[in-house]
Amino acid sequence: MIHIVFNEADIAVLQQAIVLEPTLEGEILLIRDDYAVGPLYNMYKGEGREERTNWWREILAGGDYEGKADTGEVDDFKTAAELVGRLRRDESEFVWIWAAQNKHDVCGYYWLLHFVKEFQGRIHILYLNNLPFLNEKGQLFYPTWLSSIPPKEFLKARKLARPVTLSEFEVDPDEWIKLSEEKKGVRILEGGKKLSQYDYDYYDSDLAKYITNDWQKASRIIHQFLSKNKVTTGDAYLLWRLKTLIRDEKFDVQGEQKNMKDFEIKRKSETPVETE
């Protein structure tokens, strides 16, 4: 058995679940890229992959994660190629794809299907879509991330495993290609597996609401957005958007615009803070 997850935090909790239930024993593979943001056009061809790598290089430049795009750490195509090789060599091997109801996991699922469609019947999905679980205090909740589920609750989740249907293998990759051809930069989960797309500035207006008339470090603004906003994204993307917003003359900046703890931002005194 091969488990596939889309967030590093999911690995530890799944490993703990395997300890509780040895029948889940299997290698855990991580798809690292966040396909909910950035260019997708021609993503399975060399020029599309290069465009996406260059985009990430631009986003991460001069920030907390500068150079990460060039380390080789994020090479999902290598991971996918190795997975396909294993499945071809061992016809008894099968895959469980774990996904919670969030845009990051769902986009990762769509991206992955392209590589495993020849193994229909051996690819299973565990999609925790609007399903209740119990937290550590025994309270009912609806998880949006796998890592928020207690390991013992994974034993209940395993019963949800089902083969990806032939219809899904036909329809879902086509839907993903259709999205990629729209050339938008932000994908939002509307419900189920339905994604909608928006321009790269989708988060800007909400992010700007946390810039006040007092000096604040960029890290504090980003933290407030992540903790209070209903729809969020990764902090590296938000740092890039914050630096883009700074180019607007409505904001004052002090400090080197590099890592999120290196500079502070405030509104110009005559600029009111937008409210709901």
C-alpha positions in Angstrom: 0.0 0.0 0.0 1.2 3.5 -0.9 -0.4 6.5 0.9 -0.3 9.9 -0.8 -0.8 13.2 1.1 -0.5 16.8 0.1 0.7 18.5 3.4 3.8 17.7 5.4 1.9 17.9 8.6 -0.3 15.0 7.5 2.6 12.6 7.5 3.1 12.5 11.3 -0.6 12.0 12.1 -0.9 9.2 9.5 2.2 7.5 10.8 0.6 7.5 14.3 -2.6 6.0 12.8 -0.5 3.2 11.2 1.0 2.4 14.6 -2.6 2.0 15.9 -3.7 0.0 12.9 -0.9 -2.0 11.3 -3.1 -3.0 8.4 -2.6 0.6 7.1 1.2 -0.1 6.9 2.7 1.4 3.8 5.0 4.1 2.4 3.7 7.7 2.7 4.5 9.9 -0.3 4.1 13.7 -0.2 3.1 15.9 -3.1 4.7 19.2 -2.1 3.7 21.9 -4.5 0.6 24.1 -3.8 -1.4 23.8 -7.0 -4.1 26.1 -5.6 -1.9 29.1 -6.7 0.3 29.9 -9.6 0.3 29.1 -13.4 -0.9 25.7 -14.6 -0.9 26.2 -18.4 0.9 23.3 -20.1 1.8 22.0 -16.6 2.6 18.5 -17.9 5.0 19.7 -20.6 8.5 21.1 -20.1 7.7 24.7 -20.9 4.8 24.7 -18.5 6.9 23.2 -15.7 9.6 25.7 -16.3 7.1 28.6 -16.3 5.8 27.4 -12.9 9.3 27.0 -11.4 10.2 30.5 -12.6 7.0 31.8 -11.1 7.8 30.3 -7.7 11.3 31.6 -8.0 9.9 35.1 -8.5 7.4 34.8 -5.6 10.0 33.5 -3.1 12.8 36.0 -4.1 13.8 38.3 -1.3 11.7 36.5 1.2 11.7 33.9 4.0 11.8 31.0 1.5 14.2 32.5 -1.1 16.0 29.8 -3.1 13.6 27.0 -2.2 12.5 26.8 -5.8 16.0 25.9 -6.8 16.8 23.3 -4.1 15.2 20.4 -5.9 13.2 19.7 -2.7 9.9 20.2 -4.5 10.0 17.8 -7.4 6.5 16.3 -7.7 7.2 15.1 -11.2 10.0 12.9 -9.9 7.7 11.6 -7.1 5.0 10.9 -9.7 7.4 9.1 -12.0 8.7 6.9 -9.2 5.1 6.1 -8.2 4.2 5.1 -11.8 7.3 2.9 -12.0 6.5 1.1 -8.8 2.9 0.5 -9.9 4.0 -0.9 -13.2 6.6 -3.2 -11.7 4.3 -4.6 -9.0 0.7 -5.2 -10.2 -0.4 -6.0 -6.6 0.5 -2.5 -5.4 -2.2 0.0 -4.8 -2.6 3.6 -3.8 -4.7 5.5 -1.2 -5.0 9.2 -1.9 -5.9 11.1 1.3 -7.6 14.5 0.8 -9.5 16.8 3.1 -12.0 19.4 2.0 -9.6 22.2 1.2 -8.4 23.6 -2.1 -4.8 22.6 -1.6 -5.6 18.8 -1.3 -8.2 18.9 -4.0 -5.9 20.6 -6.5 -3.2 18.1 -5.6 -5.6 15.3 -6.3 -6.5 16.8 -9.7 -2.8 17.2 -10.6 -2.0 13.6 -9.7 -4.7 11.9 -11.6 -2.9 12.6 -14.9 -0.1 10.2 -13.9 -2.1 7.3 -12.5 -5.0 7.0 -14.9 -3.6 3.7 -16.4 -4.0 2.1 -13.0 -7.8 2.4 -12.6 -9.0 0.0 -10.0 -5.8 0.3 -8.0 -6.1 4.0 -7.1 -8.3 4.7 -4.1 -9.5 8.1 -2.8 -10.3 9.0 0.8 -12.0 12.3 0.5 -13.2 13.7 3.8 -15.9 15.9 2.4 -18.2 17.3 5.0 -17.7 14.3 7.3 -17.8 14.7 11.1 -15.0 13.5 13.4 -14.3 13.8 17.1 -11.5 16.0 18.3 -9.2 15.3 21.3 -11.9 16.6 23.7 -14.5 14.3 22.2 -16.3 17.2 20.4 -17.8 16.8 17.0 -16.1 18.9 14.2 -15.7 19.0 10.5 -12.0 18.9 9.6 -10.7 20.9 6.6 -7.1 19.5 7.1 -6.1 15.9 7.7 -3.5 17.0 10.3 -6.4 18.2 12.6 -7.8 14.7 12.9 -6.7 12.7 15.9 -4.8 9.5 14.8 -7.4 7.2 16.3 -10.1 8.9 14.1 -8.1 7.9 11.1 -9.2 4.3 11.8 -12.8 5.5 11.0 -11.6 7.5 8.0 -10.0 4.4 6.4 -13.5 2.9 5.9 -14.1 5.8 3.4 -11.5 4.4 0.9 -13.0 3.7 -2.5 -11.6 3.2 -6.0 -11.4 6.3 -8.2 -14.1 5.5 -10.7 -13.7 5.3 -14.4 -15.9 8.3 -14.8 -13.7 10.3 -12.5 -10.6 9.3 -14.4 -12.3 10.6 -17.5 -14.0 13.8 -16.2 -11.6 15.1 -13.5 -8.4 15.4 -15.6 -10.4 17.2 -18.3 -11.8 19.6 -15.8 -8.2 20.3 -14.5 -7.0 20.9 -18.1 -9.9 23.3 -18.6 -8.9 25.2 -15.5 -5.3 25.4 -16.6 -6.3 26.9 -19.9 -8.1 29.8 -18.1 -4.6 31.1 -17.1 -5.8 32.3 -13.7 -3.6 32.4 -10.6 -5.8 31.5 -7.6 -8.1 28.5 -7.2 -10.8 28.3 -4.5 -12.8 25.3 -3.5 -16.6 25.9 -3.8 -17.7 22.6 -2.4 -17.2 18.9 -3.2 -14.4 18.9 -5.8 -15.7 22.0 -7.6 -13.0 24.7 -8.1 -13.4 28.3 -9.2 -10.5 30.6 -10.3 -9.6 34.2 -9.8 -6.8 36.6 -10.6 -3.5 36.7 -8.6 -4.8 39.7 -6.6 -7.7 37.7 -5.1 -6.5 38.0 -1.5 -5.3 41.6 -1.7 -8.4 43.5 -0.4 -8.7 41.2 2.6 -5.0 41.3 3.3 -5.1 45.2 3.2 -7.7 45.3 5.9 -5.1 44.2 8.4 -2.8 47.1 7.6 -3.7 49.8 10.1 -2.6 53.4 10.8 0.0 52.1 13.3 3.3 50.4 12.4 3.1 46.6 12.2 5.6 44.0 11.1 4.6 42.3 7.9 4.7 39.0 9.9 1.9 40.3 12.2 -0.3 41.4 9.3 0.1 38.0 7.6 -0.6 36.2 10.9 -3.7 38.2 11.5 -4.9 37.4 8.0 -4.2 33.6 8.4 -5.9 33.5 11.8 -9.0 35.6 11.0 -9.7 35.3 7.3 -12.1 32.5 6.3 -10.3 31.8 3.0 -6.5 31.7 3.3 -3.4 30.6 1.4 0.3 30.1 2.2 2.4 32.8 3.9 4.9 32.9 1.1 2.2 33.9 -1.4 0.8 36.4 1.1 4.2 38.0 1.6 4.5 38.4 -2.2 1.1 40.0 -2.3 1.9 42.3 0.6 5.0 43.5 -1.2 2.9 44.1 -4.2 0.4 46.1 -2.2 3.2 48.2 -0.8 3.8 49.7 -4.3 0.5 51.5 -3.7 1.2 54.9 -2.4 -1.4 54.4 0.3 1.1 52.7 2.5 4.3 53.7 4.4 7.1 51.2 4.8 10.2 51.1 7.0 12.9 48.4 7.0 14.3 46.2 4.3 11.5 44.5 2.3 12.9 41.0 2.6 11.8 38.5 5.3 8.4 39.2 6.8 10.0 40.2 10.2 12.3 42.6 8.6 10.0 45.4 7.7 6.9 47.3 9.0 3.9 48.8 7.2 1.2 51.3 8.1 -1.4 53.3 6.2 -0.7 56.9 5.4 -2.4 59.1 8.0 -5.0 60.3 5.6 -5.9 56.8 4.4 -8.9 55.2 6.2 -9.0 51.6 7.1 -11.5 49.7 5.1 -14.2 47.9 7.1 -16.9 45.4 6.3 
